[in-house]
Amino acid sequence: MYFIFGWNNFKVKEYTLQDMDIPDPDNAPVKIQLRQKYFHLFFIPFFGLKQYWVMVKAHKKYEIPLEYVMAIRNKNIRLRSPWYTYSGFILIALIILGFLATIPIQSYMHHRSRMKDIEMTKDMLEHPQTNDYYLIFATDNDFAMRVDSVTNTAVQFYVPLFDSASTDAFQSYGVNDLTYFDDTTKQFTHVWIKKDLINKSYGGEDSYRNFFKGVLIPELNFFTQQPVRLGRIDRKKDGIR
């Protein structure tokens, strides 16, 4: 990578000879300029090096004649470097500030999306439907259950029966691939679980922070004897998950 750097200068302010109280009997077309020398990187000014005076005549720059030097000094002109002398640093600062400003925005958007997911999951828990798929996490196994029937107090789930062969087969599908439930060669059983118990398996916000450790569901002891927690619910609409 090549770095293009160097120094250049620009006009800060321009004066006439009359402004500087320099005699001008011939009314010469002469200007006195204060110029700023600066360091640049990729042609973007980064900082000032020094200020100096030049004489401009016929659009050409010359050193200040000695007879002008005392007159200029007597004016005691002190001008600050223009802000754009430091354009490079300002640009870098703006980029950093812009990046930092996006952090709370992204955090807010992520939190908003997460809260929306939590509310949707809670709503589906309160109003289960047939063909809902519950993704369940346990310390020794992850698995999915399908809702087959719903009453006022309980939900009937279609749960895979795991022997060593079916466990390997299910894992080859992946816990997120619900086509496993359409495979007629696999073994399943029906399990009734009380609504309030399955609802307790969802930790909401605590699930995202890994504070929620899950609950024991005796009806699933044939599958796992560890506490389980609900990861998410997938609901099919018009045959499409």
C-alpha positions in Angstrom: 0.0 0.0 0.0 1.4 3.4 -1.0 1.0 6.5 1.2 0.9 9.8 -0.6 2.1 12.5 1.8 3.9 15.7 1.8 3.3 19.4 2.5 1.7 22.3 0.7 0.3 25.7 1.6 -2.7 27.9 1.2 -3.6 31.5 1.6 -4.9 32.5 5.1 -5.5 36.2 4.4 -4.4 38.9 1.9 -3.6 42.5 2.5 -2.8 45.6 0.4 0.2 47.7 0.9 -2.1 50.4 2.4 -3.4 47.8 4.9 0.1 47.3 6.1 1.0 51.0 6.2 3.7 50.5 3.5 4.3 53.5 1.2 3.1 52.9 -2.3 3.7 56.0 -4.4 3.4 54.1 -7.7 0.1 52.4 -6.7 1.8 49.0 -7.6 -0.5 46.0 -8.0 1.1 44.2 -5.1 -0.5 42.1 -2.3 0.9 40.8 0.9 -0.3 37.3 1.8 -0.2 35.3 5.1 0.1 31.7 4.0 -0.3 28.4 6.0 2.1 25.5 5.4 0.6 22.2 6.3 1.3 18.4 6.2 -1.0 16.3 4.1 -1.7 12.6 3.7 -3.5 11.5 0.5 -3.8 15.3 -0.1 -5.9 15.8 3.0 -4.5 18.4 5.4 -3.6 16.9 8.8 -1.8 19.7 10.7 -0.1 23.0 10.2 3.6 23.4 10.0 4.1 27.2 10.0 2.7 30.5 8.8 4.8 32.8 6.6 4.4 36.0 4.5 4.8 36.4 0.8 4.5 39.2 -1.7 2.2 38.5 -4.7 2.7 40.4 -7.9 1.1 39.4 -11.2 -0.1 36.2 -9.7 3.5 35.2 -8.7 4.8 34.8 -5.2 8.0 36.4 -4.0 9.9 36.7 -0.7 9.0 39.7 1.3 11.4 42.6 0.6 13.4 43.7 3.6 11.8 47.1 3.6 8.4 45.5 4.1 9.4 43.2 7.0 9.5 45.9 9.7 6.1 47.2 8.6 4.6 43.8 8.8 6.1 43.1 12.2 4.8 46.4 13.5 1.3 45.2 12.7 1.8 42.3 15.0 -0.8 40.2 13.1 -1.6 36.8 14.8 -4.1 34.6 13.0 -5.0 31.1 14.0 -4.6 28.3 11.6 -8.0 27.7 9.8 -9.9 24.7 11.0 -9.5 22.9 7.7 -5.8 22.8 8.4 -6.7 19.8 10.5 -9.2 18.2 8.1 -7.6 14.8 8.4 -7.9 14.6 12.2 -11.4 16.0 12.0 -12.3 13.4 9.4 -10.9 10.6 11.6 -12.7 11.9 14.7 -16.0 12.1 12.8 -15.5 8.5 11.6 -14.8 7.3 15.1 -17.8 9.2 16.6 -20.0 7.9 13.8 -18.9 4.3 14.6 -19.4 4.9 18.4 -22.9 6.4 17.7 -24.0 3.2 15.9 -23.2 1.0 18.9 -26.1 2.1 21.1 -28.4 2.2 18.0 -27.4 -1.4 17.1 -27.8 -2.4 20.7 -31.3 -0.9 20.8 -32.4 -2.5 17.5 -31.1 -5.9 18.7 -32.9 -5.5 22.0 -36.1 -4.4 20.2 -35.9 -7.5 17.9 -35.2 -9.7 20.8 -38.2 -8.4 22.8 -40.4 -8.9 19.8 -39.3 -12.5 19.5 -39.9 -13.0 23.2 -43.4 -11.5 23.0 -44.2 -13.7 19.9 -43.0 -16.8 21.7 -45.0 -16.0 24.8 -48.1 -15.4 22.7 -47.6 -18.8 20.9 -47.2 -20.5 24.4 -50.4 -18.9 25.6 -52.2 -20.0 22.4 -50.7 -23.2 21.1 -51.8 -24.6 17.8 -51.5 -28.0 16.2 -48.3 -28.4 14.1 -46.4 -25.9 16.3 -42.8 -27.2 16.7 -41.1 -26.6 20.1 -37.3 -26.7 20.0 -36.1 -27.9 23.4 -32.7 -27.7 24.9 -31.2 -29.9 27.6 -27.7 -30.4 28.9 -27.5 -33.9 27.4 -29.8 -33.6 24.4 -31.5 -31.1 22.1 -34.7 -32.1 20.4 -38.0 -30.9 18.9 -41.6 -31.7 19.7 -44.7 -31.2 17.5 -48.0 -30.1 18.9 -50.7 -32.6 17.9 -53.6 -31.7 20.2 -54.5 -28.9 22.7 -56.9 -28.7 25.6 -57.6 -25.9 28.1 -55.0 -27.2 30.5 -52.6 -29.4 28.5 -50.8 -29.9 25.2 -50.2 -33.2 23.5 -46.8 -33.4 21.9 -45.5 -35.8 19.2 -42.0 -36.6 20.5 -39.3 -38.7 18.9 -38.4 -42.0 20.6 -34.7 -42.2 20.8 -32.8 -45.4 20.7 -29.1 -45.2 19.6 -30.1 -45.7 15.9 -32.8 -43.1 15.9 -30.7 -40.6 17.9 -28.0 -40.8 15.2 -30.6 -40.4 12.5 -32.2 -37.4 14.2 -28.9 -35.7 14.7 -28.0 -36.2 11.0 -31.2 -34.3 10.2 -30.3 -31.5 12.7 -32.6 -30.2 15.4 -33.7 -27.3 13.2 -34.7 -29.6 10.3 -38.3 -30.4 11.0 -38.7 -32.7 8.0 -37.7 -35.4 10.5 -41.3 -35.5 11.7 -42.4 -36.4 8.2 -40.1 -39.5 8.1 -42.4 -42.5 8.5 -39.4 -44.8 9.3 -38.8 -43.0 12.6 -40.4 -43.8 15.9 -42.4 -41.3 17.9 -44.7 -41.2 20.9 -47.4 -38.9 22.2 -46.9 -37.1 25.5 -49.3 -34.9 27.4 -47.7 -31.9 29.3 -49.6 -29.4 31.4 -49.6 -25.9 29.9 -48.3 -24.2 33.0 -45.3 -26.6 33.1 -44.3 -26.2 29.4 -44.8 -22.4 29.9 -42.3 -22.5 32.8 -39.7 -24.0 30.4 -39.4 -20.7 28.6 -37.1 -18.2 30.3 -37.8 -15.2 28.1 -35.1 -12.5 28.5 -33.1 -14.7 31.0 -32.8 -17.3 28.2 -30.8 -14.9 26.1 -28.5 -14.0 29.1 -28.0 -17.7 29.9 -29.4 -17.1 33.4 -32.3 -19.5 32.9 -31.4 -23.2 33.6 -34.7 -24.7 32.7 -37.3 -26.9 34.5 -37.7 -30.6 35.1 -40.6 -32.1 33.0 -41.3 -35.6 34.3 -43.2 -36.5 31.1 -39.9 -36.2 29.2 -37.9 -38.4 31.5 -37.7 -41.2 28.9 -35.7 -38.7 26.8 -33.8 -36.6 29.4 -33.7 -36.4 33.1 -32.1 -33.0 33.0 -33.9 -29.6 33.2 -35.1 -28.5 29.8 -35.7 -25.1 28.4 -37.7 -24.0 25.4 -35.5 -22.4 22.7 -38.2 -21.3 20.3 -41.5 -22.2 18.6 -41.8 -22.6 14.9 -45.3 -22.3 13.5 -46.3 -23.4 10.1 -48.5 -21.2 8.0 -50.2 -22.6 5.0 -47.8 -25.5 5.0 -44.8 -23.2 5.1 -42.7 -22.9 8.3 
